[in-house]
Amino acid sequence: MPPAPFRRLWASEAARVFGGQLLAIVLPWIYLRAVHSPETYGFLMTLTSIPRVLGSASSAWWNQRHPAVTVMRRASWVAALMAAGVASTVSFSHIWTLIPFMIVMAFTEGVYFPAVGTAVPELLPEESWQQANALIQGTNQVGRMVASFVFAPFVTKIAYWASCAGVAALYLLTSLVLPRSRPHPTSSEERPEATTSASGADGAEGESTSEGNSRRFWRSPHSSFS
């Protein structure tokens, strides 16, 4: 059983995947209903996709200055607010009033997803990284397929504002479920090496404990969350 911080990270990622997939299904329908030109539709899709690339390009800058979980939480909060803005205006506003909301939301998605991989080393020891990343990637792929089957039949039958409100709720759930963050360790905070002044009995006990822990694939981080 993985430790509680990673379970919360996994649950938040599942909520985020469902929210993003719901948005990916409803957004083309909103554009198609508002415009009837293939050129304009392609322009809108491109316009609201470029910020995602810019967000991904700037993700390293964000992750160097803040813990990855903090970056994910703030990005999810902003995305939830933007989705709520779309839900409140999609029924009676012109399509161009939605574009600023969609641009900001796309940027937050670009910032969010690289931070997921950065958060794993902050929450788990090195021997658990491979399994943790495999579980997250599997959840991402399977969640997208499941969400497509679940949401696609209902998107055309309910109001677009209700779908966007559902996206906002899922993004809000993502931010609430995320584990508490801890600051990036500095060189002075690195775990000190074992001292040679320990007694022989203490050294033997430490080796026994280390061997016992190495047999456990999932281990909680040594330092507590702030």
N, C-alpha and C positions, 0 to 999 in steps of 0.2 A: 504494500500500500504506500503510495507516495506521500510525502509530508503535506500538512495542511496548506502551506503557502502555494505549493505547486497545484494542489487540487483546486484552489481558488483561481489560480491563473488559467488552468484548463477550463473551468466553468465559464470564466469571463470570455475566453477565446471562443467557446461554443456559442455564447450569446452574440458576440460580435459577428461571427460568421453568418448566423441566421439573419441578423439585421442588415449586413452588407448584401446578402443574397436577395433579401426582400426588396431592398432599394434597387439592385441591379435588374429586377424583374419589372418593377413599377415605373422606373424612370423612363425607359423607352416608350412606354404607353403614354406617359404624360407628354413627352415630346411629340409623338405621332399625333396625338389629339390636338395639340396646339398648332402644329405646322403641317403643311401638306406638300412640302417641297423636299425631295431627297437631299438636295444640296444643303438646305437649312438644317435638316435633321442631322446630317453628317457633321456640319459645323458645330451644332450644339453638343453632340457627343464628344467631339474633339476638344471643344472649349472646356468641358467639365472633366476631361481626362488628363489634360496636361498638368493641372495642379497636383495630381497624384504623383506624377513623376518628379515634380519639384519638391514635394514633401519627402519622397524617398531619398532624393539627393541631399536634403538637409537633415536627414535623420541622424547622421553621425554627429553633427553639431549639437543637436538636442541631447543625445545620449551621453556626450562627454560632459555636459554641464548639469545633468539631472539623472537620478536613478531611472532605469528603464520603466519601472512600474509607475513612477510619477508621470513620465512622459505619456504612457498609455492612458492613465486616468484622466489627465488634462485633455488629451486628444478626444477621448470618449465623451467627456463633458461638453466640449465644443461641438462635436458631431451631433450629440443629442439636442443641443440648442438649435443647431442649423436645421435638423430634421423637423423639430417642432415649428420652426419658422416656415418651412415648406408646407407643413400640414395646415398651418393657419392661413396661408395665402394661396394655395394651389386652386381652391375652388372659385375664387372671385378675382384673382389678379392676372395680369398679362404674363405670358411665359417668361419675358425678360426680367421680371421682378424675382423670379426664382433662381436665376443664374448666380447671383452673388452667394446665396445660401449653398448652392451645389458646388461652387468653386471652393469655398472654405471647407466644406465637408470632404471633398476629394483630397484637399491638402492634408487634412487630419488623418485620412486613411493612409496616405503615403508616409506620414510620420509614425503612425501606430504600428504597422505590421513589421518593420525592421526591429522595433523595440521588443517585440515578442521574443525573438531569438536572443536578444541581449539580456532579457530578464532571466532566462534559464540559468546562466552561470551565476547570477546574483542570488538565486533561490536554492540551488542544488550544488553538491560537490561534483567534481569532474567526472567521476565514474558513472554518474546518472545522466549526463548531458545527452548522450546518444538516445537513450530510451525516452527521455522527456521530449526531445525534439521530434522523434518519430511519432509519439503520441499526439503532439500538437499538430504536426503535418497531416497525420491521418484524420484527426478531427476536422481539420480545415477541408480536406478533400471530400470526406464522407458527408460532412455537414452541408456543403454546397449542393451535393446531389440530393440529399434528403430535403433540403429547403426548396429546391426547384420542384420536386414532386408535390410537396405540401402546399406551397404558396401559389404556384402558377395557376391552378384551377380557380383560385379565389380572387386573384388580383383584378380580373376584369369584371367581377361581380360585386365588388364593394367600392365605395368611394375612394378616390385617390388620397384624400386627406386622412382617411382611416388607415390606409397602408403606411403613409408617412408617419402618422402618429405611432404606429407599431414599430417602425424603425427607430423613432426617438426613444420609445420605451426600452427596446433591446439595447441601444447604445447606453442609456442610463443604467440599465442593469449591469452592463459591462463595467462601467466605472465603479459601481457599488460593490461588485463581487471581487474586484481585484484585491490582492493581499496588500498589506501595508508595506510601504517602501522603506528602504534603508539607504543611507548615503553611500556613495562609492568609496571603497577603502583607499586610503592613501598609503604611501610607502611606510610611514611611521605606524600605520595601523595593521600592517601585514602580520600574519600569525608568526610569532617568534619560533625559531628553531628550538628543538629540544636541547636543554642544557646538559652538560656532562657532569654537573655537580650532583645530580640526583643519585640516590642510593641504588644499589643493585636490585633490591626488591621492587622499588618503584619503577625502575626501568623494565623489569620483566613484566610487571603488571601493565605498564603502558603498551608494551609490544603485544601482550595478549589481547588488550582492548582494541588495539589497532587492527589486529588480524580478525577479530570478531566483527568489527565494523566494516572491514573490506569485503566480507562475505555478504553484507547487506547492500543490494544494488541501490535502493532508495535510502537516502539519509538526509536528515534535516540539516540546514546550514549551522555552522558552529556559533556564529554570532547571532544575537537576537535582532528582531526588527525594531527600528526606532518608532 
